[in-house]
């Protein structure tokens, strides 16, 4: 069981050593971004300075295994790992790590969440495209992990679908016109008009937000023409109707900018927005969130704002001091950030 003085505190020290002192099954969510392999100068201390990628993955796996040990059966572990080119060859470091930790069969990889950088660093290599994404791997110890999909990117529902307006009187008008112009048979047109009228009523009543109609030889085939239920409907009836409900799809992508923090000397900062959405997805208020590579303190800051408890581990005392300064400047209110 965790002691009170271990919670809502940044522990200065080596991640592996500090993690080994924590009791098992006490953490609800681990979210971290370890130092990337040979990417930045970390003072030749800790992970990231290894001579080979195999050595890097091995050392990182030791940390990961301790994270698994301290995480509850209902908890999750999220690692963000960057990639590396050597001699023009992309090493696929994140995926080497993900495969390696799965080989021990202690966790399941339930999602690869991709952070798409809206403003990536424009590295000038004439024979390579600009790298603009990084993976966040979400692992679980069991099938009983906490997962609040409705909380993830819910601002899209509030601000993109939250108008509360019902469909107007002209809804579906263009589809009636297309039905008449189509090469559907008389019977198919009659059925199309009947089903279109029914779905318009649903839209006007607010049962659905909107709809789409695809008509044979007038619209592109669903799913690029691949086999499926909607393609079968077009083949059999000459059309298909697609209902659109209010909530947006929860996709495995987060789009936001790369952030900089005034006065921050840490060479790598991941965005508060990304951390916010992951914490909202995978934890509840008063849960304990752990970051074994806290850096400038972003995970702890977002956890505090979202009324979660936090534990941070950081090897460099100057970053610990900076993170504590940031924590002292915030109050406990729900963070509302929009990418």
ChimeraX attribute file (.defattr): number of C-alpha atoms within 10 A of each C-alpha:
attribute: neighborCount
match mode: 1-to-1
recipient: residues
	/A:1	8
	/A:2	12
	/A:3	8
	/A:4	8
	/A:5	7
	/A:6	13
	/A:7	16
	/A:8	18
	/A:9	16
	/A:10	22
	/A:11	19
	/A:12	18
	/A:13	16
	/A:14	17
	/A:15	23
	/A:16	19
	/A:17	11
	/A:18	17
	/A:19	21
	/A:20	14
	/A:21	10
	/A:22	18
	/A:23	14
	/A:24	17
	/A:25	17
	/A:26	18
	/A:27	27
	/A:28	24
	/A:29	29
	/A:30	27
	/A:31	25
	/A:32	24
	/A:33	20
	/A:34	21
	/A:35	23
	/A:36	20
	/A:37	23
	/A:38	19
	/A:39	15
	/A:40	13
	/A:41	11
	/A:42	16
	/A:43	9
	/A:44	10
	/A:45	12
	/A:46	16
	/A:47	21
	/A:48	24
	/A:49	20
	/A:50	16
	/A:51	10
	/A:52	11
	/A:53	19
	/A:54	13
	/A:55	15
	/A:56	20
	/A:57	21
	/A:58	14
	/A:59	16
	/A:60	18
	/A:61	16
	/A:62	13
	/A:63	18
	/A:64	20
	/A:65	17
	/A:66	19
	/A:67	28
	/A:68	22
	/A:69	19
	/A:70	22
	/A:71	25
	/A:72	21
	/A:73	19
	/A:74	19
	/A:75	28
	/A:76	30
	/A:77	28
	/A:78	26
	/A:79	21
	/A:80	21
	/A:81	20
	/A:82	19
	/A:83	18
	/A:84	16
	/A:85	13
	/A:86	8
	/A:87	5
	/A:88	9
	/A:89	8
	/A:90	10
	/A:91	13
	/A:92	13
	/A:93	19
	/A:94	22
	/A:95	15
	/A:96	13
	/A:97	21
	/A:98	20
	/A:99	11
	/A:100	14
	/A:101	22
	/A:102	13
	/A:103	9
	/A:104	9
	/A:105	9
	/A:106	14
	/A:107	19
	/A:108	17
	/A:109	17
	/A:110	13
	/A:111	14
	/A:112	18
	/A:113	19
	/A:114	18
	/A:115	22
	/A:116	18
	/A:117	18
	/A:118	14
	/A:119	12
	/A:120	13
	/A:121	11
	/A:122	10
	/A:123	10
	/A:124	9
	/A:125	8
	/A:126	7
	/A:127	7
	/A:128	9
	/A:129	10
	/A:130	13
	/A:131	13
	/A:132	14
	/A:133	17
	/A:134	17
	/A:135	21
	/A:136	25
	/A:137	21
	/A:138	22
	/A:139	24
	/A:140	24
	/A:141	21
	/A:142	14
	/A:143	12
	/A:144	12
	/A:145	18
	/A:146	17
	/A:147	17
	/A:148	14
	/A:149	14
	/A:150	14
	/A:151	15
	/A:152	19
	/A:153	22
	/A:154	16
	/A:155	15
	/A:156	15
	/A:157	15
	/A:158	14
	/A:159	9
	/A:160	12
	/A:161	15
	/A:162	12
	/A:163	9
	/A:164	10
	/A:165	10
	/A:166	15
	/A:167	18
	/A:168	10
	/A:169	9
	/A:170	8
	/A:171	15
	/A:172	19
	/A:173	11
	/A:174	9
	/A:175	17
	/A:176	16
	/A:177	10
	/A:178	14
	/A:179	22
	/A:180	13
	/A:181	11
	/A:182	15
	/A:183	15
	/A:184	18
	/A:185	11
	/A:186	10
	/A:187	9
	/A:188	16
	/A:189	20
	/A:190	14
	/A:191	15
	/A:192	23
	/A:193	14
	/A:194	11
	/A:195	14
	/A:196	21
	/A:197	13
	/A:198	11
	/A:199	20
	/A:200	21
	/A:201	14
	/A:202	17
	/A:203	21
	/A:204	17
	/A:205	12
	/A:206	16
	/A:207	15
	/A:208	18
	/A:209	19
	/A:210	20
	/A:211	17
	/A:212	13
	/A:213	15
	/A:214	22
	/A:215	23
	/A:216	20
	/A:217	13
	/A:218	13
	/A:219	10
	/A:220	11
	/A:221	15
	/A:222	16
	/A:223	10
	/A:224	8
	/A:225	10
	/A:226	11
	/A:227	10
	/A:228	10
	/A:229	11
	/A:230	19
	/A:231	21
	/A:232	15
	/A:233	16
	/A:234	18
	/A:235	13
	/A:236	12
	/A:237	18
	/A:238	22
	/A:239	25
	/A:240	23
	/A:241	17
	/A:242	12
	/A:243	15
	/A:244	14
	/A:245	15
	/A:246	16
	/A:247	15
	/A:248	16
	/A:249	12
	/A:250	14
	/A:251	11
	/A:252	12
	/A:253	15
	/A:254	21
	/A:255	16
	/A:256	17
	/A:257	17
	/A:258	20
	/A:259	14
	/A:260	14
	/A:261	10
	/A:262	6
	/A:263	7
	/A:264	14
	/A:265	14
	/A:266	15
	/A:267	13
	/A:268	18
	/A:269	18
	/A:270	19
	/A:271	19
	/A:272	20
	/A:273	23
	/A:274	24
	/A:275	19
	/A:276	23
	/A:277	17
	/A:278	23
	/A:279	26
	/A:280	21
	/A:281	17
	/A:282	26
	/A:283	23
	/A:284	18
	/A:285	13
	/A:286	14
	/A:287	19
	/A:288	22
	/A:289	31
	/A:290	29
	/A:291	27
	/A:292	26
	/A:293	21
	/A:294	28
	/A:295	29
	/A:296	27
	/A:297	25
	/A:298	23
	/A:299	29
	/A:300	27
	/A:301	26
	/A:302	25
	/A:303	29
	/A:304	23
	/A:305	18
	/A:306	21
	/A:307	18
	/A:308	21
	/A:309	20
	/A:310	25
	/A:311	21
	/A:312	27
	/A:313	23
	/A:314	23
	/A:315	19
	/A:316	19
	/A:317	13
	/A:318	15
	/A:319	19
	/A:320	23
	/A:321	15
	/A:322	17
	/A:323	23
	/A:324	17
	/A:325	13
	/A:326	16
	/A:327	17
	/A:328	9
	/A:329	8
	/A:330	12
	/A:331	10
	/A:332	13
	/A:333	11
	/A:334	13
	/A:335	16
	/A:336	10
	/A:337	11
	/A:338	11
	/A:339	12
